[in-house]
Amino acid sequence: MLNVTVDILTPGSQTKDAYGAWTDTVTAVSSRAAVQIDTSQESMEFERQTKKRTFNVYVPNSATVPVNARLKVTSGEYTGTLIDSNPAKADHAGRSTYWMLRGTEVL
């Protein structure tokens, strides 16, 4: 089931560059995943209004996904898609084998 790869992007600290401007550092950790578009009626209505798709992303329970993380799909059908993840992880397998994350596309 976990047949694509996502990068879990975590914001780091802010640092000043040589010109005194603030820059954000981002840490990326790759993980196996499965990415599916949410086809519920509510999600379809949200997409019509905002032009943003809603995704369900399944990752192994060993993956650490911080509250403020974004997910970048690096392989598979949705390659290049950036997803803002919802902090609530759900254990849909019932055996703590993988987590389901919901998120919306970043345009």
Number of C-alpha atoms within 10 A of each C-alpha: 9 14 10 18 20 26 20 23 21 18 15 10 11 12 12 10 9 7 6 8 9 12 11 10 11 13 12 15 13 15 19 16 24 18 23 14 16 17 13 10 9 10 17 16 13 15 15 10 9 8 12 16 20 24 21 19 24 22 25 16 15 11 15 12 20 14 13 12 21 24 27 22 24 17 16 14 11 14 13 13 15 20 25 20 24 15 14 11 18 14 14 12 10 9 8 12 12 21 23 21 21 22 22 21 18 14 9
